[in-house]
């Protein structure tokens, strides 16, 4: 007699729909019978420069020690991060990408008697993490596709434990400035953790984007998450981290898996962290590519959401999935975001100059 194993799962997990990542290049190549080299992937906000050469070498060199477990404390990487961020190592929690530490937060501070607040159009992992632990999700309507911070502060209940903010926000690219953040933080009870997701922080340098790490001393309930997956070019290595006061870090590190950062990932991140020339080039390529796509969208008569990240969300003025499928036929992968409640939009990552030009040419043909 067979068993319905789905019914054995906890209620939050039973109701979940798995996260859908961007279509892999190899998958499209198999489906369409085309060469991998002929495909342009602008779907997952990856760094188009590829990993830093310094990180590639460090990861390759580390493989000679791969028969041994990695340092479970990530001592070297923590020391380097602490020095760069001007925090203590005791304030850091490292994860298998920033997704990992976001889930750790939900598992550590939420249950079916508590709630969490996040914005409409917010990163889907917030809702998945909250749902998995059975907590109540309080979703606050967006303002101009971004966070309505005043409404989010007002939505907090007595049982609220976490508030998720993404700055810049994925998938819309919107952001708020330091003054707006300070006004918000001053309204939040000390018993509510404010999770400031800064995955795209490096791309906003030089603008109005606040640096959440510099505010930690003033706001003990603030936690900041960042990643090596975007500007540092290590999405495949999976390295993220969280900065908080030491007590919160201690709680998270009690639950964190002991070897959640593998050996090559630790060495690659350590090398990338020190490669300032690579970061400068990444930011420059992104700025130039963003300007190129904005000009192209204007020429096509399309509206887009101004972005502070390494991607841009554009209104294609028709069914986004249909446009996505037609672009796939031309070997170009972008991201439809109907699952975020934006069925007429596509999120497009900034690529290399030739990739951006090819995207715009294909989009013009598809929309003609």
N, C-alpha and C positions, 0 to 999 in steps of 0.2 A: 504494500500500500504506500503510495507516494505521499510526501509531505509538502505542504505549501510553505517553503522556507521564508518567503517574503513576509508571511504573517508572524514569523518568529522575530523579525527585526524590530528594533525600537520604533515607536510611532514617527518620530521626526525623520528617520532614515527611510521609512516606507514611503513617505510622501515626497521624497526628493526626486528631482530630475538631475542627472549627472551634469557636471560642467562640460560644456562643449568647446573644446579648443579650436583654434583656427585650423583649416585643412592643411595637412603636411604636404610639402612639395612632392615627396615620393609617392603619396597617394594619388595626387592629380596626375603625375607622370604615368602611373599604372592604369588609371582610368581612361586617359586620353591617348595613351601610346605615344607620348612626346618625351623629348629629352629633358632631364632635370635642368640642364643648363639653359633651356629655352623658357623656363617658368620664372615669373616674378612673384615673389610672395610679399605682400604688403598688408598682412592680416593680423599679425600678433605683436606689433609694436617692438620688434626686435631691432637691434642696432645694425644698419645695413653695411657697416664697415667690417663686420665679423669680429671675432674676439681679438683683443690686443695681442700682438706678437709676443710681448713679454709674458702674457698669461698662458699662451699656447706652450711656450718653452717650459714655464714653471710646471704646468700640468703634466707635460710629457716626462720631464725629469722625475716627477714624483712617482711615476708608475713603477719604478724599480722597487719601491717600498710597499706596493699594493698587496702583498701577502699579509701585511700587518694591519691591524685596526687603526683608523685615524685617531688623532688626539680628540677624545670626546669633549674636552673643555675648549677646543679651538684656541688654545692659548696665544699662539703667534698672531692669528688674525684678530683676536680680541684686543691684544695690546696695540696693534697698528690702528685699528678702528678707534680705540679709545683716544690715542694720541691725535689722530686727525680730527675727531669730533670734539676733543677737549672735555671728555667725560671719563669716568672711572670704568675699568673693565667690569665691575660689579653691576653696572647699569645696562649691560648688553645681554640680549638673548638672541642666539643665532638660529636660523631655520633653513629648511630645504626650500628656498625661495621665501619671499615675504608672505605667500599664501600660508605657509606652515605656521608662522608666528601669529597670523590673524586667526587661524583655527585654534591655536593654543590659547589665545585670549578667550575665545568663546567657551572652550572646554574648561577653562580655569575659573571663569567668573559668571557663567550663565547656567541656568537649569530651567525646568518647566515652571518655576515660580517667579522667574525674573523676565525682564524685557530688555531689548536693545533698540536703539534708534538709528536709522540711516535714511539717506535721501532717495527719492525716486531717481532712476537712471544711475544709481550707484553701482560700483563693482559687484558683480554677481556673487563673488565669494562671501561677501558679508551675509547675504540672505541664506546661502547654503550653510555657513557655519552656525548661524543662529537657529536655523530649522533643525539641523542635525542634533542639537542638544535639547530641543523641545521648548526653547524660549519663545516668548512673544516678540514678533517683529513689528515695530512701529515705523511705517514708511511714510515719510513726510514729502508732500508734493514739491517738485522742484520749482525754482524761480529762474526763468530764462535758461533752462537746461542745467542749471547749477544748484548749489546748496542754498536753501533758504534758512540761513543760520538762526534768524529770530524765531521762525516757526519750529525749527528743530529743538531749540532750547525750551520752547513752550510745550513741546510734546513729551518731555521727560516726565515719567511717573515715579511714584514712590519706590516701585520695584525695579526701576531701570538701573542697570549696572554698566552698560557700554553704550557709547555713541560713536559711530563710525563716520569719519570725515575723510574724503580723498581730495588732495590738493597737489597738483591738478587732478581733476576727476576723470576717471575712465568709465564710460566711453566718450564723454562729451568734450573733454579737454578744458572745461571751465575751471576758474580758480578764484580764490578770495585773497585779500591782502592781510597784512599783519594787524592793522587796526581792527578790521572786521573779526579776525580771529580772537583778538584780545577782548573785545566786547562780548563775544560768545563765551569765552572761557570764564569771564567774571560772573556769568549767570549760572554756571554749572555747579551743582552741589559737589562737595569734596568726595562723596561716596560714589560718584559716577566717573568711570574712566572714559576720557576722551581719546579715541584712537585716531591719530592723525597719520593717514596713509600718504607718504611722500615718495611713492615709487618712481615718479617722474621728476623729482626735485631738481636734479642737475640741469635739466633742460630749461628750467625757469629762472636760472641764475641771471642776475642783472636786471630783473624786472621787479614786480611788486610782491613776488612770492615770499611768504615768511619762511624763516628757518625754525622749524619746530623744536629742534634740539636746543637752541639757545633759550627757550622758554621753560625748559624742564625744571629748573631750580625754583622758578616762581610758581609753577603749577604742578604740585606733586601727583595729581591725578591725570596728567597728560602723558601719553605714550606715543612714540613716533616710530613708524615702520618705514624701512627703505629696502632697496634691492640692488643686486649687481646684474639683474637681468636686462636692464634698459641701457642707460648711458654707458655702463661698463662692459656691455657686450657679452655677458656670460649667462644668457637665458638657459642654455642647455646644461650648464653646470649646477644651477639651482642653489643660489646663495642669497639669503635675505637676512635682515636683522631688525631688532626692535631695541629702542633706547627708552629707558624709563627710570623711575627711582629704584634704588636697589631692592626694596621690599617687593615690588611688583616683579622685578626680574627674578628674584628668588622663587616666587610662586610659580612663574612660568617654567623655570629651569627644573623644578621638581617633576613636571609633567613631560618636558621635552625629552624626546628619545635620545639616548646617549651618543649615538653615532649618526645624527641626522645630516651632518655635513661630511661628505666623503672626502677622501684624501686629495684627489686632484682638484676638487672644488675649493678646498681650503687654500691650497697653494696658488691656484689661478686667481682667486679673489685677492689674495695678499699682493700678488704682482700687479694686478689691475689697479688696485687702490693707489699704488705708487706711480702709476703711469699717467702723469698729468698732461703730457702732450696728446695722448690718445683721447682723453676727455675733452680737451679743447677742440680737437678735430671733430669729434662726435657732435659737439654743440654747433660748430660752424656748419657742418654738413646738414644738420637738422634745420637750422635757421634758413639756409639757402633753399632747401627742399620745400620747407613750409611756404616760403614766398612763391616758389614756382607753382605749387599746387593751388594756392590762392588765386594767382593770376589766371591759371588755367580754368578754374571753376568760374571765375568772373567772365571769362571769354565764352564759356558755355551757358551763361545765364543762370548758374546754380547758386544757391545760398549755402553757407557753411557756418559752423559754430567756431568762432575764434578759439584757438587752442594754445595752451601753455605746455603741452606735452610733445611727444614725438609722433603724433598722429593727428588726424583731422577728420571730423565727422561732417559729411556733406549730405544735403537733401537732394536726392536724385529725382524727385518729383514724380515718382512712380513706384511700383512694388520693388523694394530693395532686393528681395531674393531673386526676382527675375533678372535684374541688372547684374547681380552677383553671378548667377549662372551663365549669363552671356559673356561676362568677363572671364570666367573659368574657361570657356571655349576658346578664348584667345590667350590662354596660358597665364592669366593674371589672377592672383588670389587676394581678395579683400575680405572685409568682415561685415556681413549683414547683421543688424542689431535689432531685429524684430523682437527678439527675446527680452530686450530691455524696454519694450513698448515704443519703439521707434521704427516702424515697418517701412517707412519711406527713406530711411537714412542708411548710409554705409560709413563704416569707420575705416579709414585708409591710413596705414603707417607711412611715414616718410622714408623714402628709399634713396638710393644713389641717383645722381642726375639723370642717367639714361633710363633707369627704372621709372622715375617720376614722369619723364616725357612719354614713355611707352604707355603708362597708365592713362595719361590724359588723352593720347591719341585713340586708345581703345575705347575709353569712355565716350569720346565724341562720336565714334562709330556706333556704339551701342545705343546711345540716346538719340541718334539721328532719325 
